[in-house]
Amino acid sequence: MKTIQRLLKQKGSQVWTIGPEARVITALGLMAEKQIGALLVIDLSGPIGVISERDYARSVALKGKTSRATPVRAIMASPVVRVSPDQTVQEALGLMTDRHVRHLPVMDGDRLLGLVSIGDLVKSIIDEQQFMIEELEGYINP
């Protein structure tokens, strides 16, 4: 089974972050610029939340708030659900399912190693299954 650490080696460890007092409009601009769907919210103590396009849609747009006046802290998902690099992709996917989250910071103690999304995990599982299918087909039909 593939570990999160191995997945990060393939995917990369770039993490885009924002502070909790930044305005939602700033977060949306950064997500659009980087073509990503979520940002890790950090302060001096480390990761404290995650803000996603979904959070914006549900907590700002639908409630008549403005993204220019609303701080990230007001709509971020918190507390942060974390995963360690030695956990398996399947364990991380189970954690996401149980906790109803779509992004997990990868932490080794207090050190941030990366961020994985549900899409990263699903892709990893599909790739692993495809590899196994090809190996079995090669065994059956040499």
C-alpha positions as a Python dict, from the first residue, in 0.01 Angstrom:
ca = {
    (1, 'M'): (0, 0, 0),
    (2, 'K'): (126, 344, -94),
    (3, 'T'): (207, 584, 188),
    (4, 'I'): (129, 953, 195),
    (5, 'Q'): (504, 1023, 193),
    (6, 'R'): (541, 832, -135),
    (7, 'L'): (241, 1015, -280),
    (8, 'L'): (397, 1351, -188),
    (9, 'K'): (722, 1251, -361),
    (10, 'Q'): (524, 1197, -682),
    (11, 'K'): (284, 1491, -643),
    (12, 'G'): (516, 1746, -489),
    (13, 'S'): (501, 1923, -157),
    (14, 'Q'): (403, 2278, -257),
    (15, 'V'): (146, 2420, -14),
    (16, 'W'): (-22, 2755, -61),
    (17, 'T'): (-118, 2925, 264),
    (18, 'I'): (-298, 3231, 392),
    (19, 'G'): (-335, 3401, 729),
    (20, 'P'): (-661, 3392, 926),
    (21, 'E'): (-710, 3770, 918),
    (22, 'A'): (-674, 3798, 540),
    (23, 'R'): (-995, 3879, 354),
    (24, 'V'): (-1180, 3607, 169),
    (25, 'I'): (-1140, 3803, -156),
    (26, 'T'): (-761, 3768, -117),
    (27, 'A'): (-795, 3394, -63),
    (28, 'L'): (-1016, 3360, -371),
    (29, 'G'): (-767, 3557, -578),
    (30, 'L'): (-479, 3335, -467),
    (31, 'M'): (-677, 3017, -538),
    (32, 'A'): (-765, 3145, -886),
    (33, 'E'): (-405, 3250, -957),
    (34, 'K'): (-263, 2913, -849),
    (35, 'Q'): (-553, 2715, -998),
    (36, 'I'): (-625, 2534, -672),
    (37, 'G'): (-942, 2477, -472),
    (38, 'A'): (-819, 2531, -117),
    (39, 'L'): (-561, 2705, 99),
    (40, 'L'): (-414, 2604, 430),
    (41, 'V'): (-476, 2872, 694),
    (42, 'I'): (-177, 2921, 921),
    (43, 'D'): (-76, 3144, 1208),
    (44, 'L'): (234, 3148, 1428),
    (45, 'S'): (129, 2819, 1590),
    (46, 'G'): (99, 2639, 1255),
    (47, 'P'): (-202, 2516, 1057),
    (48, 'I'): (-533, 2626, 1211),
    (49, 'G'): (-779, 2570, 926),
    (50, 'V'): (-850, 2516, 560),
    (51, 'I'): (-1045, 2752, 334),
    (52, 'S'): (-1191, 2622, 10),
    (53, 'E'): (-1406, 2746, -274),
    (54, 'R'): (-1683, 2538, -120),
    (55, 'D'): (-1649, 2727, 210),
    (56, 'Y'): (-1684, 3052, 17),
    (57, 'A'): (-1994, 2936, -169),
    (58, 'R'): (-2167, 2810, 145),
    (59, 'S'): (-2058, 3070, 400),
    (60, 'V'): (-2028, 3392, 203),
    (61, 'A'): (-2213, 3383, -128),
    (62, 'L'): (-2523, 3202, -5),
    (63, 'K'): (-2547, 3407, 315),
    (64, 'G'): (-2525, 3748, 152),
    (65, 'K'): (-2188, 3836, 307),
    (66, 'T'): (-1915, 4008, 110),
    (67, 'S'): (-1579, 3852, 37),
    (68, 'R'): (-1409, 4191, 80),
    (69, 'A'): (-1535, 4233, 438),
    (70, 'T'): (-1521, 3872, 560),
    (71, 'P'): (-1199, 3742, 716),
    (72, 'V'): (-1078, 3394, 629),
    (73, 'R'): (-1108, 3298, 997),
    (74, 'A'): (-1487, 3340, 978),
    (75, 'I'): (-1540, 3071, 714),
    (76, 'M'): (-1243, 2834, 736),
    (77, 'A'): (-1292, 2471, 829),
    (78, 'S'): (-1140, 2417, 1171),
    (79, 'P'): (-990, 2238, 1359),
    (80, 'V'): (-747, 2099, 1103),
    (81, 'V'): (-762, 1725, 1042),
    (82, 'R'): (-407, 1608, 976),
    (83, 'V'): (-238, 1303, 835),
    (84, 'S'): (115, 1176, 895),
    (85, 'P'): (352, 1081, 613),
    (86, 'D'): (367, 716, 719),
    (87, 'Q'): (-8, 663, 693),
    (88, 'T'): (-139, 485, 384),
    (89, 'V'): (-342, 647, 111),
    (90, 'Q'): (-633, 422, 211),
    (91, 'E'): (-609, 535, 575),
    (92, 'A'): (-608, 899, 467),
    (93, 'L'): (-910, 844, 242),
    (94, 'G'): (-1092, 677, 533),
    (95, 'L'): (-1008, 974, 755),
    (96, 'M'): (-1143, 1216, 494),
    (97, 'T'): (-1462, 1016, 463),
    (98, 'D'): (-1515, 988, 839),
    (99, 'R'): (-1441, 1355, 908),
    (100, 'H'): (-1611, 1495, 594),
    (101, 'V'): (-1304, 1687, 473),
    (102, 'R'): (-1152, 1714, 128),
    (103, 'H'): (-799, 1835, 214),
    (104, 'L'): (-544, 1706, 467),
    (105, 'P'): (-221, 1873, 568),
    (106, 'V'): (61, 1622, 595),
    (107, 'M'): (243, 1681, 923),
    (108, 'D'): (552, 1520, 1072),
    (109, 'G'): (517, 1638, 1429),
    (110, 'D'): (497, 2018, 1397),
    (111, 'R'): (655, 2024, 1051),
    (112, 'L'): (431, 2077, 747),
    (113, 'L'): (532, 1844, 464),
    (114, 'G'): (252, 1900, 215),
    (115, 'L'): (-120, 1896, 150),
    (116, 'V'): (-323, 1619, -12),
    (117, 'S'): (-671, 1643, -157),
    (118, 'I'): (-934, 1378, -202),
    (119, 'G'): (-857, 1396, -575),
    (120, 'D'): (-489, 1317, -509),
    (121, 'L'): (-585, 1012, -306),
    (122, 'V'): (-841, 880, -553),
    (123, 'K'): (-595, 925, -842),
    (124, 'S'): (-328, 739, -645),
    (125, 'I'): (-561, 446, -577),
    (126, 'I'): (-672, 429, -942),
    (127, 'D'): (-308, 437, -1061),
    (128, 'E'): (-217, 158, -820),
    (129, 'Q'): (-512, -54, -932),
    (130, 'Q'): (-427, 5, -1299),
    (131, 'F'): (-70, -106, -1236),
    (132, 'M'): (-193, -423, -1067),
    (133, 'I'): (-433, -498, -1355),
    (134, 'E'): (-150, -459, -1606),
    (135, 'E'): (76, -686, -1401),
    (136, 'L'): (-194, -954, -1376),
    (137, 'E'): (-269, -931, -1747),
    (138, 'G'): (104, -971, -1819),
    (139, 'Y'): (112, -1278, -1597),
    (140, 'I'): (-195, -1434, -1757),
    (141, 'N'): (-104, -1343, -2116),
    (142, 'P'): (278, -1353, -2138),
}
